[in-house]
Each structure stands twice: as C-alpha cells, then as structure tokens.
Amino acid sequence: MTSISAKSAVIHASSLCHSYGRGAMRRRVLQGISVDVQPGEVVLLTGPSGCGKTTLLTLIGALRSVQEGELDVLGVPLSGANAGERRRVRERIGMIFQGHNLLRCLTAEQNVQMGADLLTGRSYGARRGIAREWLRAVGLGDHLQKLPHDLSGGQKQRVAIARALAAQPELLLADEPTAALDGRTGREVVELLRRLAREQGCGVLMVTHDPRILDVADRLLEMEDGLMQEVSLLQKTGG
C-alpha cells in the first residue's frame, strides 16, 4: 500500500536501480534507492564524485528512462513513461546543472525569459518582467543585455539559476548550484531557493559539496557506491 507521504511527495522513489554498459562491462551505479521529497522541502544530497548523484538527478528530471524500480515525480509514474510523458514532466521541473546550458546568441534577459515562456496565459511583457525580476534577485539587474561570453562563470551560473526559477517550477533539481559562486553570492542563492520552497511549495533537491549551506536544509542525504542513507544535520553542523 502506498503511504500518505508517498502520495503527496513531489519525488517518490522505491528500489530504484540504474546501470551503464553491457555484458561484462555492465556496472550498476544506483542500487535500490528509496527516497521521498515533500512539497516545500529542501533536501541536500552529498557524496563523492562518481557515486551516482548526477545519475539520480537526471532520472528524477525525466532526462533518462527508468530501468528498474519505481519512480513517481510530481505524481506522474516515470517507470515505463514514453518520451512525450517525460517531456511534460520536465516542463514542470526547474533544473540547474553545472554546464549552465545558456544560449550564446541570447542576452541574459532572453535566456531567463526562456524559463518564463513556459508559463501559460502571460503576455510577452509579463514574461519579460518576470525574467528581469529574477535577474535582479540573483544580483544581475545591471547585466540584462549582456551575452554569455561577456559574463564570468559565476554570473553565468546565476543566469542559469534565474532561468530555472522564472518558470515557477513545482520541483527544483540543482547540481552544485553554488560551485562557481563566492560565499556571499552562494548564500544569497540558496536563500532564494529556500524561499521558493517555502512560499511556493516547491520541492528542492540539491547536490552539493558546500558545507556552508547545510543549515538551509530540512534533510541531508549521503550517497556512496550507489547507496543512499539519511544523516543527521545536527551531527554535520555541530548543533
């Protein structure tokens, strides 16, 4: 029987497994992952490189097909979902990855407006206003017309964050969102993500190695060798 928490969860995974390669080269990178993330909850995911964190994020983000186990995202079963079903789920998710994935020919404002363009029933002017609002929120209000090649790595990351938030996602997936940011800016960004979670009921799952942001989390998960466990935030923060 499905639990009440699983029914309401923005992420519900049970016995989720994933492998790469074939035959003798086949390697299992996720080994029976089970986790729920609730609306409005901020969950941090840590672990060494190569332990399966990014694979898990891409499965939850409907960027890969589920091989084994159960995975429901925003109430939609992804096990056996076709490409169209996965695309419709992706439209409800904000994703922040380390590669930025900005379009080089578009300004910062235009890149962020791509996120706002996913909102239905909004005029062009309203969507442009949303883009500018989020760029101001990440400290780039005076960089609206700059192209990506005129921005630093940290500024590109902030544009990518603003683009994800402009879509008003129901779930936000972030892979090392503070990696390219200084301490002050990184703190401002994670505070924004926590505010999004609290005010809009958006679930946030964030991969990070940054110990400075542990205090924003409701829960902390650790992965190693494709396995996951929940650890005490009090133990990590010294509380």
Secondary structure, 3 states (H helix, E strand, C coil): CCCHHHHHCCEEEEEEEEEECCHHHCEEEEEEEEEEECCCCEEEEECCCCCCHHHHHHHHCCCCCCCEEEEEECCEECCCCCHHHHHHHHCCEEEECCCCCCCCCCCHHHHHHHHHCCCCCCCHHHHHHHHHHHHHHCCCCCCCCCCHHHCCHHHHHHHHHHHHHHCCCCEEEEECCCCCCCHHHHHHHHHHHHHHHHHHCCEEEEECCCHHHHHHCCEEEEEECCEEEEECHHHHHCC
